[in-house]
């Protein structure tokens, strides 16, 4: 078999194996990663890359290595789920670097965390004055969680005693790409007849709708393919 044909086949096989592995491992592997997730993702990438183009490595050897690695990740995930000690060992612990408005320099040194980087993380959360901060915690995935002092937090309706309408469900997608989501209607005790009546009120047919969703407050948002915008913005 010519080498370019073999590379094509191996690449397609690598993609298939990686897709199956991602399905088995679940969403965590593609979400924000902790240290162990990062190591696992890098290792999987290396194995799959070699499977795709390294013709000196036998296919079944790559498959065996991939299977072993996926099994290790699943076992570690199970241990982390069942054991707090295991969770701390593999994922680590969050680290507090600001407490009661005071910067904990010792904790920052352990993490090799600089003041410039801390300020950058705060600015990304629209905080430009460190005096506003009560706590800053570096999570196991490297993200920063910030709790502002009470006087600097956003005011909520509860703070102002403003009555709110209870919302007990998520928005429901009714139409996507001109097709009615019949399963969503059935699961949420909605009928196609009721939906068609709503579209008729707006002089719209189902085929003209790109997206329609029933909001938690009972309102229906409808977006049609024809936007009626004379000069749409084309900037990215």
Secondary structure, 3 states (H helix, E strand, C coil): CCHHHHHHHHHHHHHHHHHHHHHHHCHHHHCCCCHHHHHHHHHHHHHHHHHHHCCCCCHHHHHHHHHHHHHHHHHHHHHHHHCHHHHHHHHCCCEEEEECCEECHHHHHHCCCCHHHHHHHHHHCCCCCHHHEEEEEECCCCCEEEEECHHHCCCCCCCCCCCCCCCCCCCEEEEECCEECHHHHHHCCCCHHHHHHHHHHCCCCHHHEEEEEECCCCCEEEEECCCCCCCCCCCC
